[in-house]
Amino acid sequence: MLFRILPFFLFITFFSNLSAQDKLSAELMMKIPRIGEPAIAPDGKNVLYTERIVSVEENKSKPTLKLADMKGQSTIIEPGAFSAQWISATKIAYLASTDKGVQLWEKDVVSGKKTQITNRPEGISGYGYSPDGKKVWYSADVKVNESVVDLNPDLPKTGGAKLIDGLMYRHWTAWDDGHFSHIFIADRGDSLVTNEKDIMAREPFHSPQRPFGGSEEISFSADGKYLAYTSKKLKGTASAVSTNADIYLYNVTTGTTENVTTFNPGYDVQPKFSKDGKYMIWLSMARDGYEADKNRLMLMDLATKKVVDLSADFDNNVDEAQWDPSSTNRIIFNSGVKATYQLHALTFDSNLKPAIKAITADVADYQSFSMTSVNGTTKMVASRMSMSSPTELYEVDLTTGKSTQITSALKSSLPEVKMGKVEKRMVPATDGKEILTWVVYPPDFDTKKKYPALLYCQGGPQSTVSQFFSYRWNLQLMAAKGYIVVAPNRRGLPSFGQEWNEQISGDWGGQAMKDLLSAIDDVAKEPYVDADALGAVGASFGGYSVYWLAGNHNKRFKSFISHCGVFNLESMYGTTEEMFFINHDLGGPYWNNATAESYKKHSPHNYVENWDTPILVIHNELDYRVPVSQGMEAFNAAQLRGIPSKFLYFPDEGHWVNKPQNSLLWNRVFFDFLDSHLKKP
């Protein structure tokens, strides 16, 4: 009965909590428009973007395509639309849902006339245009492999059965159903596309790659003769143990395909051509099986096939790169730098020797960006966020690095909300190095008072504690609830050079855990911190960290919360899907004598005998990355040890919690648990 009335209860509570608040809450965050997907107009005067509004009652978000000038004055271009791009001075393309799924549309922003371009039975997922606009590519799911019912038509009620002969039979949130994302090329006419062709016909491979690949993985050459795309053309167990994705060049005229990165065994993704047609750049990782290897910026001379690592002397990752539209030898890219994400410019000379210069240096995270050339000058719009602000759009001067805010999602939705101070603190580590640690204080912080504190344990394992604004793991929200939040960039996190990044591999329970304890110990010495009211929280590897700390914290903490965390390394190895990840990070399987000691030393389940602190376990059924059995094992252990514990289970979520009502429930249980153990009556 509880579950039948819960949605209505959440809906009523959501609106009752919106009265005259001045501090951030989960309910208030639902009011903030989610801004993204900037596309600057060819004349540089306007920007298209997607604004998503969350509906708690309908339990989903709704996109709207908007157009804003550089002063932030916006108009609605198309309700329900997203993923827009300019295809002429006045015409745009975008995706929107129909009764046949998501389809490609075009619209003249002056006349308002719109035209449907694709009509694929089950919809499409991405698209792009050739430079002359005469051809379009789109991605769509295609059935390649037969199901059990297909092979046994006389047994129609076996529809849920699967006969499996290799790994990767499920991935992140979905089981393999025989469908693969393929690329289609078609002619662009006056209405619907014609002469559609699947350039990956009958191939049991994905492009874009699952689960996170998108249109950035596919690109037309400057003359439209080639389409470059990313794919990992490995099947079953071979795919599960390898990261070897390659760049393929499809010849539009001959219909032939060539793998142009056979020389590299790791990831090769996001190909982009220079406007003069001489070069192609892409992002690349050198080592097979290492998903967190340095992300390099590679360049190929298409005439000579010479390949150069343009970022060889740059010690951080290149996370997104685009050709400067005003140049044939300048590239703009984004990279993590000391727990922020900044824009950079790279130029190269006739010998392909690069020079890199930082453009921005803000205490913020730059994300996606869009550029256009106006009279030989490049204009840019970028999305940017910080711990105190959700994603907004900014115009960025590429010469000075100055950014000017365009959208005002936060101020327009929550004009009176207070944010806490965010402080950068350098904490001494046990090996003499320093740990950049963000400390977030409650909005009305008073040094004369004592506050409970939370150690925020980051996931990844290699994922920067940057200036992110999360709608679930929101550090400002934790501070608004009266907690001082301690968020260290422990060993194994990017943006501090490759050596720091790689110190997590094979040492999950080692220096990284010492760094976490160093950070909380350092802040806990402050007179305004209640050292008897410390908690530790985290998800994924952060959840692993919580489980590990629970058995090794020496009475420091009074409360733990682990979301989708790794608890038992042996059973994790036997039930996860991306075997390349765990093979690299743990050194191989648990039955290998060379790595068996590592499993024993670093697996949290081996320290359950030391558990003595209340713990909340959160886990989701559709999480195949860290299977739900990990959470069950941890909760069962806590219960059988007599530890005060609760288990929050979501049957319809994967590694994250995305549905609005689930998110609100998550936050309520999260803070109720912390408050009950860390706040004094």
C-alpha positions as CSV (number, residue, x, y, z in Angstrom):
1,M,0.0,0.0,0.0
2,L,2.9,2.4,0.8
3,F,4.3,2.2,-2.7
4,R,0.9,2.9,-4.3
5,I,0.5,6.2,-2.5
6,L,4.2,7.3,-2.4
7,P,4.2,9.3,-5.7
8,F,1.3,11.4,-4.6
9,F,2.9,11.9,-1.2
10,L,6.1,13.1,-2.9
11,F,4.2,15.4,-5.2
12,I,2.4,17.1,-2.3
13,T,5.5,17.3,-0.1
14,F,7.5,18.8,-3.0
15,F,5.1,21.8,-3.4
16,S,4.7,22.3,0.4
17,N,8.4,22.6,0.8
18,L,8.8,25.5,-1.7
19,S,7.7,28.2,0.7
20,A,10.2,31.0,1.5
21,Q,13.3,28.9,1.7
22,D,16.8,30.5,1.7
23,K,18.9,27.3,1.8
24,L,19.3,24.7,-0.9
25,S,17.1,21.6,-0.7
26,A,16.5,18.5,-2.9
27,E,13.1,19.8,-3.6
28,L,14.3,23.3,-4.6
29,M,17.0,21.7,-6.9
30,M,14.2,20.2,-8.9
31,K,13.1,23.7,-9.9
32,I,16.4,24.6,-11.5
33,P,16.3,24.4,-15.3
34,R,19.0,22.0,-16.6
35,I,21.0,23.9,-19.3
36,G,23.1,22.2,-22.0
37,E,24.0,21.5,-25.6
38,P,25.1,25.0,-26.7
39,A,25.3,25.7,-30.5
40,I,26.4,29.2,-31.4
41,A,24.9,30.8,-34.5
42,P,27.0,31.3,-37.6
43,D,27.0,35.0,-37.1
44,G,28.0,34.6,-33.4
45,K,25.0,36.7,-32.2
46,N,22.8,34.0,-30.7
47,V,23.1,30.5,-29.2
48,L,20.8,27.6,-29.3
49,Y,20.6,25.4,-26.2
50,T,18.5,22.8,-24.5
51,E,16.6,23.6,-21.3
52,R,15.2,20.7,-19.4
53,I,12.6,21.2,-16.7
54,V,12.0,18.5,-14.2
55,S,8.4,17.4,-13.5
56,V,8.2,15.6,-10.2
57,E,4.6,14.7,-10.8
58,E,5.3,13.0,-14.1
59,N,8.7,11.7,-12.8
60,K,10.7,12.9,-15.8
61,S,12.3,15.9,-17.4
62,K,11.0,17.7,-20.4
63,P,13.4,19.4,-23.0
64,T,12.8,22.7,-24.7
65,L,14.9,24.2,-27.4
66,K,15.7,27.9,-26.8
67,L,17.5,30.7,-28.6
68,A,19.3,33.4,-26.6
69,D,21.3,36.4,-27.5
70,M,24.6,37.1,-25.8
71,K,22.8,39.2,-23.1
72,G,20.7,36.3,-22.1
73,Q,17.4,37.3,-23.7
74,S,15.8,34.0,-24.8
75,T,12.9,32.7,-26.8
76,I,11.4,29.3,-27.2
77,I,12.3,27.8,-30.6
78,E,10.7,24.3,-30.2
79,P,9.1,22.6,-27.2
80,G,10.2,19.0,-26.8
81,A,13.3,19.4,-28.9
82,F,17.0,18.8,-28.1
83,S,20.4,18.2,-29.7
84,A,20.2,21.2,-32.1
85,Q,22.8,22.5,-34.6
86,W,22.9,25.2,-37.2
87,I,22.8,24.0,-40.8
88,S,22.6,27.5,-42.4
89,A,22.4,31.2,-41.3
90,T,18.7,30.8,-40.4
91,K,18.0,27.0,-40.4
92,I,18.6,24.6,-37.6
93,A,18.3,20.8,-37.2
94,Y,17.2,19.1,-34.0
95,L,15.8,15.9,-32.5
96,A,12.3,15.6,-31.2
97,S,10.0,12.7,-30.2
98,T,7.2,11.4,-32.4
99,D,4.9,8.4,-32.2
100,K,7.7,6.5,-34.0
101,G,10.4,7.5,-31.6
102,V,12.9,10.3,-31.8
103,Q,13.3,11.7,-35.3
104,L,15.4,14.4,-37.0
105,W,13.7,17.7,-37.9
106,E,14.7,21.0,-39.5
107,K,13.3,24.4,-38.9
108,D,13.7,27.9,-40.2
109,V,14.0,30.2,-37.2
110,V,12.8,33.2,-39.1
111,S,9.7,31.8,-40.8
112,G,9.0,29.0,-38.3
113,K,8.5,26.4,-41.0
114,K,9.6,23.0,-39.9
115,T,10.2,19.7,-41.7
116,Q,10.6,16.1,-40.6
117,I,13.7,14.6,-42.0
118,T,13.8,11.0,-40.8
119,N,11.0,8.5,-40.3
120,R,12.8,5.4,-39.0
121,P,10.3,3.0,-37.4
122,E,12.0,2.9,-34.0
123,G,13.6,6.3,-34.1
124,I,17.2,7.5,-34.2
125,S,19.7,8.6,-31.5
126,G,22.1,11.0,-33.2
127,Y,22.9,12.8,-36.5
128,G,25.2,15.0,-38.4
129,Y,25.4,16.8,-41.8
130,S,28.1,16.8,-44.5
131,P,29.7,20.3,-44.9
132,D,27.8,20.9,-48.1
133,G,24.5,19.8,-46.5
134,K,23.7,17.3,-49.2
135,K,24.1,14.2,-47.0
136,V,23.2,13.3,-43.4
137,W,24.3,10.5,-41.2
138,Y,22.1,9.2,-38.3
139,S,22.5,6.5,-35.8
140,A,19.8,3.9,-35.1
141,D,19.4,0.5,-33.4
142,V,19.4,-2.4,-35.8
143,K,18.6,-6.1,-35.0
144,V,21.7,-8.2,-36.0
145,N,21.6,-11.3,-33.8
146,E,18.7,-13.7,-33.5
147,S,16.9,-14.3,-30.1
148,V,16.0,-17.6,-28.5
149,V,12.5,-17.2,-29.9
150,D,13.8,-16.5,-33.4
151,L,15.7,-19.7,-33.2
152,N,12.9,-21.7,-31.6
153,P,9.6,-20.3,-33.1
154,D,7.7,-23.3,-31.7
155,L,8.5,-22.1,-28.1
156,P,7.1,-18.6,-28.2
157,K,6.8,-18.3,-24.4
158,T,10.5,-18.5,-23.9
159,G,10.9,-14.8,-24.8
160,G,12.9,-14.0,-21.7
161,A,15.4,-16.8,-22.1
162,K,18.9,-16.1,-23.3
163,L,21.5,-18.5,-24.6
164,I,24.9,-16.9,-24.0
165,D,28.2,-18.0,-25.4
166,G,30.4,-15.0,-24.4
167,L,30.7,-12.1,-21.9
168,M,29.3,-8.6,-22.3
169,Y,25.9,-10.3,-22.2
170,R,24.8,-7.3,-20.2
171,H,26.3,-3.8,-19.9
172,W,25.7,-1.0,-17.5
173,T,21.8,-1.1,-17.4
174,A,20.8,-3.4,-20.3
175,W,21.1,-7.0,-21.4
176,D,22.2,-7.8,-24.9
177,D,19.1,-8.1,-27.0
178,G,20.7,-8.6,-30.4
179,H,20.3,-4.9,-31.4
180,F,23.3,-2.7,-32.2
181,S,23.6,1.0,-32.8
182,H,24.6,1.5,-36.5
183,I,25.3,4.5,-38.7
184,F,23.2,5.3,-41.7
185,I,24.1,7.7,-44.5
186,A,21.4,9.2,-46.6
187,D,20.8,12.0,-49.2
188,R,19.3,15.2,-47.9
189,G,16.4,16.4,-50.1
190,D,13.5,18.7,-49.6
191,S,11.7,16.6,-47.1
192,L,12.5,13.0,-45.9
193,V,15.9,11.7,-46.5
194,T,16.4,9.2,-49.4
195,N,18.8,6.5,-50.3
196,E,19.4,5.5,-46.7
197,K,22.3,3.0,-46.3
198,D,23.5,1.1,-43.2
199,I,27.3,1.4,-43.5
200,M,27.7,-1.2,-40.8
201,A,25.2,-3.7,-42.2
202,R,25.1,-7.1,-40.4
203,E,28.0,-6.1,-38.0
204,P,27.4,-7.0,-34.4
205,F,29.1,-3.8,-33.2
206,H,28.1,-0.4,-31.9
207,S,28.7,3.1,-33.2
208,P,28.4,5.3,-31.3
209,Q,29.8,3.2,-28.5
210,R,27.6,2.1,-25.6
211,P,26.7,3.3,-23.1
212,F,28.1,6.9,-23.3
213,G,29.1,7.5,-26.9
214,G,27.2,10.2,-28.9
215,S,27.4,12.3,-32.1
216,E,30.9,13.4,-31.1
217,E,32.2,10.0,-32.2
218,I,31.2,10.5,-35.9
219,S,32.4,13.2,-38.3
220,F,32.3,14.0,-42.0
221,S,35.5,15.0,-43.8
222,A,35.8,18.6,-45.1
223,D,35.0,17.5,-48.7
224,G,32.2,15.1,-47.5
225,K,33.9,12.1,-49.2
226,Y,34.6,10.3,-45.9
227,L,32.8,9.6,-42.7
228,A,35.0,8.8,-39.7
229,Y,33.5,6.9,-36.8
230,T,34.4,5.2,-33.6
231,S,33.7,1.5,-32.9
232,K,35.1,-1.3,-30.8
233,K,34.7,-4.2,-33.2
234,L,35.2,-7.0,-30.8
235,K,32.6,-9.5,-29.7
236,G,31.7,-11.3,-26.5
237,T,34.5,-12.1,-24.1
238,A,37.1,-10.3,-26.3
239,S,35.1,-7.1,-25.9
240,A,34.8,-7.5,-22.2
241,V,38.5,-7.7,-21.6
242,S,39.6,-5.0,-24.1
243,T,39.3,-1.2,-24.6
244,N,40.5,-1.4,-28.2
245,A,38.1,1.0,-30.0
246,D,39.3,2.3,-33.3
247,I,38.7,5.1,-35.8
248,Y,37.2,3.8,-39.1
249,L,37.0,5.8,-42.4
250,Y,34.0,5.0,-44.6
251,N,34.4,6.1,-48.2
252,V,31.0,7.6,-49.2
253,T,31.7,7.0,-52.9
254,T,33.0,3.4,-52.9
255,G,31.3,2.1,-49.8
256,T,34.6,0.7,-48.4
257,T,35.7,1.0,-44.8
258,E,39.3,1.3,-43.5
259,N,40.6,1.0,-39.9
260,V,43.1,3.9,-39.6
261,T,44.2,3.3,-36.0
262,T,45.2,-0.4,-36.1
263,F,48.6,0.6,-34.6
264,N,47.0,1.6,-31.2
265,P,45.7,-1.0,-28.8
266,G,43.7,1.3,-26.5
267,Y,40.8,3.7,-27.0
268,D,40.6,5.8,-30.1
269,V,37.6,8.1,-30.2
270,Q,36.1,11.4,-31.3
271,P,37.6,12.0,-34.8
272,K,37.4,15.5,-36.3
273,F,38.7,16.8,-39.6
274,S,40.5,20.2,-40.3
275,K,38.6,22.5,-42.6
276,D,41.3,22.3,-45.2
277,G,41.0,18.5,-45.3
278,K,44.7,17.9,-44.4
279,Y,44.4,16.5,-40.9
280,M,42.3,14.5,-38.6
281,I,42.5,14.7,-34.8
282,W,41.1,12.3,-32.2
283,L,41.4,11.3,-28.5
284,S,43.4,8.2,-27.7
285,M,44.6,6.0,-24.9
286,A,47.8,4.0,-25.4
287,R,47.2,0.9,-23.3
288,D,44.6,-1.8,-23.9
289,G,42.4,-2.6,-21.0
290,Y,43.1,0.7,-19.1
291,E,40.0,2.9,-19.3
292,A,41.6,5.7,-17.2
293,D,44.9,5.9,-19.2
294,K,46.1,9.4,-20.2
295,N,43.7,10.8,-22.9
296,R,46.0,12.0,-25.6
297,L,45.3,14.4,-28.5
298,M,46.5,12.7,-31.7
299,L,46.9,14.2,-35.2
300,M,47.1,12.3,-38.5
301,D,48.4,13.9,-41.7
302,L,45.8,12.3,-44.1
303,A,48.2,12.5,-47.1
304,T,51.3,10.9,-45.4
305,K,49.5,9.0,-42.6
306,K,52.0,10.5,-40.2
307,V,50.7,10.4,-36.6
308,V,51.8,12.8,-33.9
309,D,50.8,12.9,-30.2
310,L,50.2,16.6,-29.8
311,S,49.8,16.3,-26.0
312,A,53.0,14.3,-25.4
313,D,54.4,17.0,-23.1
314,F,51.0,17.9,-21.5
315,D,50.6,15.9,-18.2
316,N,46.8,15.9,-18.0
317,N,44.0,14.5,-20.0
318,V,42.4,16.1,-23.1
319,D,38.7,15.6,-22.6
320,E,37.2,17.3,-25.6
321,A,38.9,18.9,-28.7
322,Q,37.6,20.9,-31.6
323,W,39.3,22.6,-34.5
324,D,39.3,26.4,-34.2
325,P,37.0,27.3,-37.1
326,S,39.2,30.4,-37.9
327,S,42.4,28.3,-38.3
328,T,43.8,25.2,-39.9
329,N,46.5,24.7,-37.2
330,R,44.8,25.6,-34.0
331,I,42.8,23.3,-31.7
332,I,40.7,24.2,-28.7
333,F,40.4,21.6,-25.9
334,N,39.2,21.1,-22.4
335,S,41.3,19.6,-19.7
336,G,41.2,19.0,-15.9
337,V,43.7,21.2,-14.1
338,K,44.1,20.9,-10.3
339,A,40.4,19.9,-9.6
340,T,38.9,22.3,-12.2
341,Y,38.3,22.0,-15.9
342,Q,39.7,24.7,-18.2
343,L,39.9,25.6,-21.9
344,H,43.2,25.5,-23.7
345,A,44.5,26.4,-27.1
346,L,47.0,24.2,-29.0
347,T,48.8,25.4,-32.2
348,F,51.2,23.5,-34.3
349,D,53.8,24.5,-36.9
350,S,54.6,23.1,-40.3
351,N,56.6,20.3,-38.6
352,L,53.6,19.5,-36.4
353,K,55.3,20.7,-33.3
354,P,52.7,21.8,-30.8
355,A,52.5,24.7,-28.4
356,I,49.8,24.7,-25.6
357,K,48.4,27.7,-23.8
358,A,45.7,27.8,-21.1
359,I,42.8,30.1,-22.0
360,T,40.8,30.1,-18.8
361,A,41.7,29.8,-15.1
362,D,38.4,30.0,-13.3
363,V,37.4,28.2,-10.1
364,A,34.9,26.3,-12.2
365,D,34.4,23.4,-14.6
366,Y,34.1,24.2,-18.3
367,Q,32.2,21.5,-20.1
368,S,31.0,21.4,-23.7
369,F,31.6,24.4,-26.1
370,S,30.6,25.6,-29.5
371,M,32.5,27.9,-31.9
372,T,32.0,29.9,-35.1
373,S,34.2,32.1,-37.2
374,V,33.0,35.7,-37.8
375,N,35.2,37.7,-40.1
376,G,38.2,35.6,-39.2
377,T,37.6,35.8,-35.4
378,T,36.4,32.9,-33.4
379,K,33.5,33.3,-31.1
380,M,32.7,30.7,-28.5
381,V,29.9,29.8,-26.1
382,A,30.7,27.2,-23.4
383,S,28.8,25.6,-20.6
384,R,30.2,26.0,-17.2
385,M,29.4,25.0,-13.6
386,S,30.8,25.2,-10.1
387,M,30.0,23.8,-6.7
388,S,27.9,26.9,-6.1
389,S,26.2,27.1,-9.5
390,P,24.5,24.7,-11.9
391,T,25.5,24.6,-15.5
392,E,25.1,28.0,-17.2
393,L,26.2,29.2,-20.7
394,Y,29.0,31.7,-21.0
395,E,30.5,33.7,-23.9
396,V,34.3,33.1,-23.7
397,D,36.9,35.5,-25.2
398,L,39.5,33.1,-26.5
399,T,42.2,35.9,-26.3
400,T,41.7,37.1,-22.8
401,G,39.9,34.1,-21.3
402,K,37.2,36.4,-19.9
403,S,33.8,34.7,-19.7
404,T,30.5,36.5,-19.7
405,Q,27.4,34.8,-18.4
406,I,24.5,34.4,-20.8
407,T,21.9,32.2,-19.0
408,S,20.7,32.6,-15.4
409,A,19.1,29.3,-14.6
410,L,19.9,29.5,-10.9
411,K,18.9,33.1,-10.3
412,S,15.7,32.8,-12.3
413,S,14.5,29.7,-10.4
414,L,16.0,30.2,-6.9
415,P,16.8,34.0,-6.6
416,E,17.0,33.9,-2.8
417,V,18.9,30.7,-2.1
418,K,22.1,31.0,-0.1
419,M,25.2,29.0,-0.9
420,G,28.0,28.1,1.5
421,K,31.6,29.2,1.2
422,V,33.8,26.8,-0.8
423,E,37.4,26.8,0.4
424,K,40.5,25.2,-1.2
425,R,42.6,23.5,1.5
426,M,46.0,21.8,0.9
427,V,46.2,18.9,3.3
428,P,49.5,17.1,4.1
429,A,49.5,13.5,3.0
430,T,51.3,10.7,4.8
431,D,54.0,10.5,2.1
432,G,54.8,14.2,2.3
433,K,52.7,15.3,-0.7
434,E,49.7,17.6,-0.6
435,I,46.0,16.8,-1.2
436,L,43.9,19.5,-2.7
437,T,40.7,19.3,-0.7
438,W,37.5,21.3,-1.1
439,V,35.8,22.3,2.1
440,V,32.2,23.5,1.8
441,Y,30.8,25.3,4.8
442,P,27.1,25.8,5.8
443,P,25.5,29.0,4.4
444,D,25.3,30.6,7.8
445,F,28.6,29.3,9.1
446,D,29.7,30.6,12.5
447,T,33.2,29.8,13.7
448,K,31.9,29.9,17.3
449,K,29.7,26.9,16.8
450,K,30.5,23.2,16.3
451,Y,29.3,21.4,13.2
452,P,29.1,17.7,12.2
453,A,31.3,17.0,9.2
454,L,31.1,14.6,6.2
455,L,34.0,13.1,4.4
456,Y,32.9,12.9,0.7
457,C,34.6,9.9,-1.0
458,Q,34.8,10.2,-4.8
459,G,34.1,7.4,-7.2
460,G,35.7,6.5,-10.5
461,P,38.2,5.4,-9.2
462,Q,39.7,8.0,-11.5
463,S,37.2,10.9,-11.5
464,T,38.2,14.3,-10.3
465,V,36.6,16.0,-7.3
466,S,36.2,19.1,-9.4
467,Q,33.9,22.1,-9.3
468,F,30.9,20.0,-10.1
469,F,27.2,20.8,-9.3
470,S,25.4,17.4,-8.9
471,Y,21.7,17.0,-8.5
472,R,22.3,14.1,-6.1
473,W,25.8,14.2,-4.7
474,N,25.5,18.0,-4.2
475,L,28.1,19.2,-1.7
476,Q,26.2,22.5,-1.3
477,L,23.1,20.6,-0.4
478,M,25.0,18.7,2.3
479,A,26.3,22.0,3.6
480,A,22.8,23.5,3.6
481,K,21.7,20.7,5.9
482,G,24.2,21.9,8.5
483,Y,27.3,19.8,7.6
484,I,30.8,20.8,6.9
485,V,31.8,18.8,3.8
486,V,35.4,17.6,3.3
487,A,36.0,16.6,-0.4
488,P,39.6,15.5,-1.0
489,N,41.2,14.8,-4.4
490,R,42.8,11.6,-3.0
491,R,45.4,9.6,-4.9
492,G,44.1,8.3,-8.2
493,L,42.2,11.3,-9.3
494,P,42.9,13.1,-12.6
495,S,44.0,16.7,-13.2
496,F,47.2,16.4,-11.0
497,G,49.3,14.6,-13.6
498,Q,49.5,11.0,-14.7
499,E,51.7,9.8,-11.8
500,W,49.1,11.0,-9.2
501,N,46.3,9.5,-11.3
502,E,47.8,6.1,-11.6
503,Q,48.6,5.6,-7.9
504,I,45.2,4.0,-7.3
505,S,45.7,1.0,-9.7
506,G,46.5,-2.1,-7.7
507,D,46.3,-0.2,-4.4
508,W,42.6,0.4,-3.8
509,G,43.0,0.1,0.0
510,G,46.4,1.8,0.2
511,Q,47.5,5.4,-0.2
512,A,44.1,6.6,-1.5
513,M,42.5,5.5,1.8
514,K,45.3,7.2,3.8
515,D,44.6,10.4,1.8
516,L,40.9,10.3,2.8
517,L,41.8,9.9,6.4
518,S,44.4,12.6,6.3
519,A,41.8,15.0,4.9
520,I,39.1,14.4,7.5
521,D,41.7,14.3,10.3
522,D,43.1,17.7,9.2
523,V,39.7,19.4,9.1
524,A,38.4,17.7,12.3
525,K,41.1,19.5,14.3
526,E,39.4,22.8,13.7
527,P,37.5,24.1,16.8
528,Y,34.3,24.5,14.8
529,V,34.2,20.8,13.8
530,D,32.5,18.3,16.1
531,A,35.0,15.5,16.0
532,D,32.5,13.2,17.6
533,A,30.1,13.7,14.8
534,L,31.9,12.6,11.6
535,G,30.3,10.7,8.7
536,A,31.7,9.2,5.5
537,V,29.6,9.0,2.3
538,G,30.3,8.0,-1.3
539,A,29.2,6.1,-4.4
540,S,30.8,3.5,-6.7
541,F,34.5,3.5,-5.7
542,G,33.4,6.1,-3.2
543,G,31.0,3.4,-1.9
544,Y,33.9,1.0,-1.8
545,S,35.9,3.6,0.2
546,V,33.1,3.8,2.7
547,Y,33.0,0.0,3.1
548,W,36.8,-0.1,3.5
549,L,36.8,2.7,6.0
550,A,34.0,1.0,8.0
551,G,36.5,-1.7,8.8
552,N,39.6,0.5,9.2
553,H,38.6,3.8,10.7
554,N,39.6,3.3,14.3
555,K,36.5,4.9,15.8
556,R,36.7,8.1,13.8
557,F,33.2,8.0,12.2
558,K,29.7,7.7,13.7
559,S,27.9,7.1,10.4
560,F,28.5,5.6,6.9
561,I,26.5,5.7,3.7
562,S,27.6,3.7,0.7
563,H,25.8,4.0,-2.7
564,C,26.4,1.2,-5.3
565,G,29.7,0.5,-3.7
566,V,32.1,-2.5,-4.2
567,F,32.1,-4.7,-1.1
568,N,33.6,-8.0,-2.1
569,L,36.3,-7.9,-4.7
570,E,36.0,-11.6,-5.5
571,S,32.3,-11.6,-6.1
572,M,32.6,-8.3,-7.9
573,Y,35.1,-9.9,-10.3
574,G,32.6,-12.7,-10.9
575,T,29.6,-10.6,-11.7
576,T,30.6,-7.3,-13.3
577,E,30.8,-6.9,-17.1
578,E,33.7,-4.6,-18.1
579,M,36.4,-7.1,-17.2
580,F,39.1,-4.8,-18.6
581,F,38.5,-2.4,-15.8
582,I,38.8,-4.8,-12.9
583,N,41.6,-6.8,-14.6
584,H,43.7,-3.6,-14.8
585,D,42.8,-2.1,-11.4
586,L,43.2,-5.3,-9.4
587,G,45.9,-6.9,-11.5
588,G,43.9,-9.8,-12.8
589,P,41.5,-12.5,-11.4
590,Y,41.3,-13.6,-7.8
591,W,42.4,-17.1,-8.7
592,N,45.7,-15.9,-10.0
593,N,48.3,-16.6,-7.3
594,A,50.1,-13.4,-8.2
595,T,47.1,-11.2,-7.4
596,A,45.3,-13.3,-4.7
597,E,47.0,-11.3,-1.9
598,S,45.8,-8.0,-3.3
599,Y,42.2,-9.2,-3.2
600,K,42.6,-10.2,0.4
601,K,44.3,-7.0,1.4
602,H,42.0,-4.6,-0.4
603,S,38.6,-6.2,-0.2
604,P,36.3,-4.5,2.4
605,H,34.5,-7.7,3.2
606,N,37.6,-9.0,4.9
607,Y,37.3,-6.3,7.5
608,V,33.7,-6.8,8.5
609,E,34.8,-8.1,11.9
610,N,35.8,-4.6,12.7
611,W,32.5,-3.0,11.8
612,D,31.1,-1.0,14.7
613,T,29.3,2.0,13.1
614,P,25.7,2.5,11.7
615,I,25.6,2.2,7.9
616,L,23.1,2.9,5.2
617,V,23.5,0.8,2.0
618,I,21.9,2.0,-1.2
619,H,22.0,-0.1,-4.3
620,N,20.1,-0.4,-7.6
621,E,18.8,-3.5,-9.5
622,L,19.9,-2.3,-12.9
623,D,23.4,-1.6,-11.9
624,Y,25.4,-4.2,-13.9
625,R,28.7,-2.2,-13.4
626,V,28.6,-2.8,-9.7
627,P,25.9,-5.5,-9.3
628,V,23.2,-5.2,-6.6
629,S,24.5,-8.3,-4.9
630,Q,27.4,-6.1,-3.6
631,G,25.0,-4.0,-1.6
632,M,23.1,-7.1,-0.4
633,E,26.3,-8.7,0.8
634,A,27.2,-5.5,2.7
635,F,23.8,-5.1,4.3
636,N,23.5,-8.7,5.2
637,A,26.9,-8.6,6.9
638,A,25.9,-5.5,8.9
639,Q,22.7,-7.0,10.0
640,L,24.3,-10.3,11.1
641,R,27.0,-8.3,12.9
642,G,24.3,-6.4,14.8
643,I,25.3,-3.1,13.2
644,P,22.4,-0.5,13.0
645,S,21.8,-0.5,9.3
646,K,19.3,0.1,6.5
647,F,19.1,-0.9,2.9
648,L,17.5,1.5,0.3
649,Y,16.8,-0.5,-2.9
650,F,15.7,0.9,-6.3
651,P,14.4,-1.7,-8.8
652,D,14.4,0.7,-11.7
653,E,17.7,2.5,-11.5
654,G,21.2,1.7,-12.8
655,H,24.5,3.0,-11.4
656,W,22.9,6.4,-10.7
657,V,19.5,7.6,-9.5
658,N,17.9,9.5,-12.3
659,K,14.2,9.5,-11.9
660,P,13.0,12.7,-10.0
661,Q,10.9,11.0,-7.4
662,N,13.6,8.4,-6.7
663,S,16.0,11.2,-6.3
664,L,13.8,13.0,-3.8
665,L,13.4,9.7,-1.8
666,W,17.2,9.1,-2.0
667,N,17.9,12.5,-0.5
668,R,15.3,12.1,2.3
669,V,16.6,8.7,3.4
670,F,20.2,9.9,3.0
671,F,19.8,13.0,5.3
672,D,17.4,11.3,7.7
673,F,20.0,8.6,8.3
674,L,22.9,11.1,8.8
675,D,20.8,13.4,11.0
676,S,19.8,10.5,13.3
677,H,23.4,9.5,14.0
678,L,25.3,12.8,13.7
679,K,23.1,15.5,15.0
680,K,22.5,15.8,18.7
681,P,18.8,16.2,19.9
